[in-house]
Every structure is written in structure tokens, then in C-alpha cells.
Amino acid sequence: MKPRLPELKLLAATAAIATIASLALAASTPATMSVDGQRIVADVSPVTSAGQAYLPIRAISEASGGATTFDPLTQTIVVQRGSDVLKMKLGERTALLNGQRISLNHAPFTVRGRAMVPSAIVAQAFGSSVKYDARRSRVDVHTPGVVVAGAPDDSP
């Protein structure tokens, strides 16, 4: 059975995204991250490249009081925090935020099995402030109305 043109286009787009993500990862510097002043330790560090930070969405979501699910069959990521729901697909530059279509500058991708999303979508979706300090290779996320208990941040 021959693949149809839309399937070939999807395969080509996915391959292109994976290649770009691999190159970005190879050229990137691992960054540390904190959410609301608390250092977050995740099994995958944020990836930074060309002034852009890509965050492991599950770690950020859970640290800020949200929940993340992933459907491997559809490659769909669902993040819920309070009444806000963000739905994204790996490799696609569109998402749904509370049912409204939004455009992403960069498609979500995976690093060692973890979904990585541009920091801008975290800020847009949940009203968070996300700051990336390239000099210190550090990502700070501040979520409105969230207090996280735990060890104090280790930044100077």
C-alpha cells in the first residue's frame, strides 16, 4: 500500500522537526530552572538555543500546580492548570488553549522521552512570567498565585 501525499508530508515535516531538535540539542547549553523561586530538578534539563528556552512541560506544569498527560498514539500533550487547558501535538505549530487555536513559534519535540515546549507557550498559556538568562544558563518561571514548598533556590 502506497503512502498518500498528506502522510508523506506529515512524515517529512516530522523528520525535519526531529532533525532541527537534534541540532538544537547538540548546539545547546543545559540550563537550570526554577519555578516560583524553587529549583526544579527534572530528568531532562531545559534546552536552550539561539536565545530560546525549551522547557520540559511536565516538570514545569507539576511544579506550578498543574497536571500533564501524554497520549503516545496521537502524540498529544494535555496540560491542565486550574481551569486552563492547553492541548498540543508533537511536531505541530498550532495548539488549543481553552478551546481557542493559538500559533506556536516552534513545535513541541521530545528529548529522552520528555516533551519540550517553547518557554513562550508556558507564559502565554498560564499567565506566567518566564525569563531566560543566557549568560547564567538559567530559566526562571513565576506563576501567578502559586506558592511552592520545598528547598530554597540555590542561586546566588
C-alpha positions, 0 to 999 in steps of 0.5 A: 500500500502506497503512502498518500501525499498528506502522510508523506508530508506529515512524515517529512515535516516530522523528520525535519522537526526531529532533525532541527531538535537534534541540532538544537540539542547538540548546539545547546547549553543545559540550563537550570530552572526554577519555578516560583523561586524553587529549583526544579530538578527534572530528568531532562534539563531545559534546552536552550538555543539561539536565545530560546528556552525549551522547557520540559512541560511536565516538570514545569506544569507539576511544579506550578500546580498543574497536571500533564498527560501524554497520549503516545498514539496521537502524540498529544500533550494535555496540560491542565492548570486550574481551569486552563487547558492547553492541548498540543501535538508533537511536531505541530505549530498550532495548539488549543488553549481553552478551546481557542487555536493559538500559533506556536513559534516552534513545535513541541519535540521530545528529548529522552522521552520528555516533551519540550515546549517553547518557554513562550507557550508556558507564559502565554498559556498560564499567565506566567512570567518566564525569563531566560538568562543566557549568560547564567544558563538559567530559566526562571518561571513565576506563576501567578498565585502559586506558592511552592514548598520545598528547598530554597533556590540555590542561586546566588 
